[in-house]
Amino acid sequence: MSEESQKRKCPALRWTKRFGVAAFLFFLIKGLLWLIVPGIIAYFSLS
């Protein structure tokens, strides 16, 4: 057996990457909503 097959990756690293992607998407969507919702309110209140 080679050394490559005996090495195991840490499962915490995989969960950290998943959490990072989830956090990025959450804050991206949250930030876009902070821009879109007031824009929609202003659009409908002024027209």
Sequence and secondary structure as in RCSB ss.txt:
>XXXX:A:sequence
MSEESQKRKCPALRWTKRFGVAAFLFFLIKGLLWLIVPGIIAYFSLS
>XXXX:A:secstr
  HHHH    HHHHHHHHHHHHHHHHHHHHHHHHHHHHHHHHHHHH 
